[in-house]
Amino acid sequence: MTIELVALDIAGTTVQEHGAVYETLEAAVTAAGARVSAADVAQWMGADKHEAIRALLGGQVSDEEVARVHDDFRRRLDEAYGARPPQPFPGVPEALAALRTRGIRVALTTGFDRSITQPLLDGVGWGNGVLDAVVCADEVPRGRPAPYMIFRAMELTGVRDVGRVLTAGDTVLDLQAGANAGAGAVVGVLTGKVDAATLGRVRHTHLLASAAEVPALIDAA
């Protein structure tokens, strides 16, 4: 397997944030009057949060209402992260460094917008020099399962062959985005809230216990 770019999800894949994103998303849409369950919210794991909010509110809502609920979601998430700061999963920082040492570019993709993503990355110490690119859902036409964040990561890192891209994430939508992009390797990781049986039913090439195992997977292929 010749890999030039590894594109990884953030929350639940490279960063442990203890499921706060889904708890606060459920709380925000419930506060806005929607009747949703944890299972309803789970269907939107990995999605653009604006798209998720619109769908969970019933679809027929104004852009202004979506923005208002997203602001409430962001406030709740900031509080949750303040109370229990996110941390990289064990071994992941070392894995990112190992990949880049070998000349493999590393990008993060996320269903968060930039206003949430940048403070999160700063908080875990992933500022300048740690990553080759970061792509947020508000920077492409559609979020997952559309492949656009992966394609944008390729643009930013100068990678032209999608067959030399490895994507990894902890949700069904992460795997669907990788498959829709035509990535050479589509990897599910089990550090999030989705179990192996669920991820295994989605098109993929590998399932790993953690994103920390990605360098070893590339070496073994």
C-alpha positions in Angstrom: 0.0 0.0 0.0 1.6 3.3 -1.1 0.1 6.0 1.0 0.9 9.7 0.5 -1.9 11.2 2.6 -3.6 10.1 5.8 -6.9 12.0 6.4 -8.3 11.5 9.9 -11.4 12.5 11.7 -10.9 14.5 15.0 -13.5 13.8 17.7 -13.6 10.2 18.6 -10.8 9.3 16.2 -7.7 11.3 17.1 -9.1 13.3 20.1 -10.9 11.8 23.1 -13.7 14.2 24.0 -15.8 11.7 25.9 -18.8 12.0 23.6 -19.5 15.6 24.6 -20.3 16.6 21.0 -23.3 14.3 20.8 -24.5 15.1 24.3 -24.4 18.8 23.7 -25.9 18.5 20.2 -28.9 16.6 21.6 -29.3 19.1 24.4 -29.2 22.1 21.9 -31.8 20.7 19.5 -34.0 19.6 22.4 -33.9 23.1 23.9 -35.0 24.3 20.5 -38.1 22.2 20.7 -37.2 19.1 18.8 -38.0 15.7 20.2 -35.0 13.5 19.5 -33.3 10.5 21.1 -29.7 9.6 21.4 -30.3 7.2 18.5 -31.6 10.0 16.4 -28.4 12.0 17.1 -26.2 9.0 16.5 -27.3 8.9 12.9 -25.5 12.2 12.5 -22.2 11.2 14.0 -19.5 12.7 11.9 -21.8 15.0 9.9 -21.6 18.8 9.4 -23.2 20.1 12.5 -25.2 22.7 10.7 -26.6 19.9 8.5 -27.2 17.7 11.5 -29.1 20.5 13.4 -31.3 21.2 10.4 -32.2 17.6 10.0 -32.8 17.0 13.7 -35.1 20.1 13.8 -37.2 18.6 11.1 -35.6 20.0 8.0 -38.1 22.9 7.4 -36.4 25.5 9.4 -34.7 28.8 8.5 -31.0 29.4 8.2 -31.3 31.9 11.1 -32.8 29.2 13.4 -30.1 26.7 12.4 -27.5 29.4 13.2 -29.1 30.2 16.5 -29.2 26.5 17.6 -25.6 26.0 16.4 -24.5 29.0 18.6 -26.2 27.3 21.5 -24.6 24.0 20.7 -21.2 25.7 20.5 -21.8 27.4 23.9 -22.7 24.0 25.5 -19.7 22.3 23.9 -17.3 25.0 25.1 -18.7 24.5 28.6 -18.3 20.7 28.3 -14.8 21.0 27.0 -13.9 23.4 29.8 -15.2 21.0 32.4 -13.4 18.0 30.9 -10.8 19.1 28.4 -10.3 16.9 25.3 -7.0 15.0 24.9 -5.3 13.1 22.1 -5.9 9.4 22.3 -2.9 7.4 23.5 -0.3 6.9 20.8 -1.9 9.2 18.3 0.5 12.1 18.6 3.4 9.7 18.1 1.6 8.1 15.1 1.1 11.5 13.4 4.7 12.4 13.9 5.8 9.0 12.6 3.8 9.4 9.5 5.1 12.8 8.7 8.7 11.7 9.4 8.2 9.2 6.6 7.0 11.9 4.2 3.3 10.9 4.5 1.1 14.0 4.8 -1.4 14.1 7.6 -4.7 16.0 7.4 -7.6 16.2 9.8 -11.2 16.5 8.6 -14.1 17.3 10.9 -17.9 18.0 11.0 -17.1 21.0 13.2 -16.7 24.5 11.7 -13.5 26.4 12.0 -14.6 28.4 15.0 -14.9 25.2 17.1 -12.0 23.3 15.5 -9.2 25.8 16.0 -9.6 26.2 19.7 -9.9 22.4 20.1 -6.6 21.8 18.2 -4.9 24.6 20.1 -6.1 23.0 23.3 -4.5 19.6 22.5 -1.3 21.2 21.3 -1.8 20.6 17.6 -0.9 24.1 16.3 1.8 24.9 13.7 4.1 22.1 12.6 2.0 19.1 13.7 -0.4 18.7 10.8 -0.2 19.3 7.0 -3.9 20.4 6.6 -7.1 20.8 8.5 -10.4 20.8 6.7 -13.7 21.8 8.4 -17.2 21.1 7.2 -18.0 24.8 6.7 -15.2 25.0 4.1 -16.6 22.6 1.6 -20.0 22.4 -0.3 -21.3 19.5 1.8 -20.2 17.5 4.8 -19.9 13.8 5.2 -20.9 11.4 3.6 -19.9 13.6 0.7 -16.2 13.2 -0.1 -15.4 16.9 -0.4 -13.4 17.3 2.8 -11.1 14.5 1.6 -10.7 16.1 -1.8 -10.0 19.4 -0.2 -7.3 17.8 2.0 -5.7 16.4 -1.2 -5.7 19.9 -2.8 -4.1 21.4 0.3 -1.4 18.8 0.5 -0.7 18.4 -3.2 -1.8 14.7 -3.4 -3.3 13.9 -6.8 -4.1 10.1 -6.6 -7.0 9.3 -4.3 -5.8 5.7 -4.4 -2.8 6.8 -2.3 -5.1 8.3 0.4 -5.9 6.5 3.6 -9.0 7.8 5.5 -9.9 6.9 9.0 -12.7 7.7 11.3 -14.9 6.3 14.1 -18.4 6.8 12.5 -20.4 5.3 9.7 -20.3 8.7 7.8 -16.5 8.7 8.1 -16.4 5.4 6.3 -19.0 6.4 3.7 -17.1 9.6 2.9 -13.9 7.6 2.4 -15.6 5.1 0.2 -17.3 7.9 -1.8 -14.0 9.5 -2.4 -12.5 6.3 -3.7 -9.7 6.3 -1.1 -7.2 3.5 -1.4 -7.8 2.6 2.3 -10.9 3.3 4.3 -10.3 2.5 7.9 -12.8 2.4 10.8 -11.5 2.9 14.3 -13.1 1.7 17.5 -12.3 4.6 19.9 -15.6 6.3 19.3 -19.2 5.3 20.2 -19.8 3.1 17.2 -19.1 -0.6 17.7 -17.2 -3.0 15.4 -20.4 -4.7 14.2 -21.9 -1.5 13.0 -18.8 -0.2 11.3 -18.2 -3.6 9.8 -21.5 -3.4 7.9 -20.2 -0.3 6.0 -17.9 -0.5 3.1 -14.3 -0.3 4.4 -10.9 -1.9 4.0 -9.8 -2.2 7.6 -11.0 -1.9 11.2 -8.5 -0.9 13.9 -8.6 -0.5 17.6 -7.1 3.0 17.4 -5.8 5.5 14.9 -2.5 5.0 16.7 -2.2 1.8 14.7 -2.3 3.4 11.3 1.5 3.6 10.8 1.8 -0.2 11.5 -1.0 -0.9 9.1 0.8 1.0 6.3 4.0 -0.9 7.1 2.3 -4.3 7.0 0.5 -3.7 3.7 
